[in-house]
């Protein structure tokens, strides 16, 4: 797919992710509660909103998609890390929501729309967009190791803050509900999911054709550098 079409697809992903984040922020400011009936003060609500892995992964998708809209062949060592973290993070967001959280939710109206956008539409668009227009090749094992730091730090921080405050963004991380063993199993399972997805993306990054196409000499040079990184 050409660079011009890649820009269009990245723009769609950026707009949808940004719109979903804005909608969820407005709902949080208005005092909507999703996983429980507690409506804390505004600053607490905003802090908790930012603590959700769902929100963080959607932010990364939005930021990287806006950048790719400007330059579909965007590259750079740390940019690769952020892009990979966004791609794998949003995939985990969709899978964990579908398996663990979706049965717990009974939403309607704007809450339902925001939930579907953040957990289903954006993950699907992000993954399909990467499969179609890349950019790739971009993923080396060093990139994987650096990208893995974010979910590991998020998990440790969430468990520590949850233990001190009593609030967890996701019920499967709260040991008061089903015990420490259940939380440990959930953490191990999600970590293995991350590792499997990182490995899968790296393998696909090597096997799929370089993308986007039609970007000229500079784009081909970037793709070649990515393939040997």
N, C-alpha and C positions, 0 to 999 in steps of 0.2 A: 504494500500500500504506500502511496506517495506521501511526501512530507505534508502537503496541503491537506490531504484527507486525514492524516494523523493529527494535525492541528485541530481539525473539526471534531474528531472523536475525543481528544483530550479536553476540548472546551466543553463538550457535553458532560463528561465525567466531573469536571471542575464545577460546573454550574449546579449539577444535581447534588454533589457533596456539600457545596457551600450552602445551597438552599436548605438541605436537610439539617445542617448545623444551626443555621439561623432559626429555623422553625423550632428545633428542640430548645435552643436558648430562650426564645420567646416563651415557650411553654414553661420552662423552669422559672423564669422571672415571674410569670403569672401565678406560680404556686402549684403547678400540676405535680402530682406524685404518681410514680409508676409501680415500683416494686414494693412499696409499703404506703401506709396512710399518713406517715409523718411529713409535715411541711415545715422545715426549719427556717430560720431567718434567711434573708436574701443572700448575704455573703456566704453563709454556709451552703446554701443551695448551689451557688456558682462554683464554690470550691469542690463540692461533690460532683457536680457536672463534669468538671475538668478531670476528675479522678477516674472516670469510666474509661476503660480500654476502648470501648466502642467510639467514644468521642475522640480520643487521641488518634486512633487509627483513621477515622474519617478526616481529621484535620490534616494528617500526613498525606492522605490521598488528595485532598483539595489543594494543598500547597504544591505538591509535586505535579499535579495535573495542570494547574495554572502556569507553572514554569514550562511544562512540556507544550502547552498551547503556544507559548512564545517561541520555543525552540524544541521541536520534536526530537532532535538528536542531542539534547542536553547531556553533558557528561561531567565527570569530576570524581575524584576518589570518595569524598564524603557525600557527594550528591548520590552516588551509587548506593551508599549505605542507607540513606534516608528513603530513596525510592524502593529498595528491596524491603526495608522495614514496613513501608506503607503497603506494599503489595501483599506480603505475607500476613501482616497484622490485620488487614481488612478481610483477608480470607478466613483467618481464625475467628474474627468477629462474626462473620456469617455462619460458620459451622457451629461454633459454641452456642450462638443464639438459637439456631435451629434445633440443636440436640438438647440443650440444658435449660434455656430460658423461655423459649416460645411456649411450652406447656404451662408456665407459671403466669402468663400475661393474659389479661382479658381487657383489651383496649378498644376504644372507639373514637370516632371523630379525628381531630388533629393529632391526638396521641397515637392513634393507629397509623396515620400517615407518616408521622415522624419515625415511628418504630420500623415500618417497612422500608422506608428510604435508607435509614442508617444501617439496618441489619441485613437487608436483602438486595435492594436496588443498587446501592453504591458498591457493595462487594461484587455483585455480578458484573456491573459496568467496568469496574477496575480490572477484574481478571480478564474479561473478554477484550478490553482495550489493550491490555498488555500483550495478550496472545496475538492480536491483530497488528498492532503498530509499535510494540516495544516501549521504549527503545532497548535494543539488544544487539550484540552481546554486551553484558554489563556485570555479570555475577561471577566473582572468584571466591575461593574459600575464605580469603581475608575479609571480603565484603560480608560474607555470611556471619563470620565471627563477630564483627563489629555491629551488624544489625541485630544480632541475638541479644546484645547488651540491653537494649530498650525493654523488651518484655520481661527479662530477668529482673532488672531494676524495678520495673513497675510492680511485679509480683511481690518482691521482697518489701518494697515500700508500702504496698497495700496491706500486707499481713501485719506489718509493724504498726501502722497507723490504725488499722482496724482493731488490733489488740489493745491499743491505748484508748481509742475513742469509743469502741463498741459498734462502729459503723463500717460496713463492708459494701462495696459497690455491687457485688454479686453474692447471692445466698450460698452458692457452693463453696465460698471461701470462709464462711462463718462456722467455726468449729462448735459454737454453742447449739447449733441446730442438729447436726448429725454426728458430731464428734470429730476429734483431731484426725482419726484415721481416714475418714471420708475426705477431709480437706487435703490430706497428703496424697491420696489416690487421685483426686481431681487435679492437683498441681503437677503430679508426675505425668498424668495423661495429657494435659495441655502442653507441657514441655516437650513430650514426645511428638505431639502434633506439630508443634513449631519446628522441631528438628526435621521431621519428615517433609514438611512443606518447603523449608529452606533448601533441602537436598533436591526436592522435585523441581523447584524453580531453577536451581543452578543447572540441573541436567537439561531441562527444557530450553534454558537460555543458550546452551551449547548446541542443541540439536536443531532448534527452529532457525529459520532463515533470518539473517540480519534485517532489522527494521528500525525506522521506516526506510523505504526505498526512494530513489530519485532525488536524493539530497545533494548530489555533486561530490566533488573530490574531498571536501572537508568532512562530510558525513561518512564516506567510506573509510577515511583515515581514522575517525573516531571508532567506528565499528571494529576495525582491525586492532586498534589498541585495546579495546574491551575484550577481544577474543584471546589475547595473550596475557591479560592481567591475572 
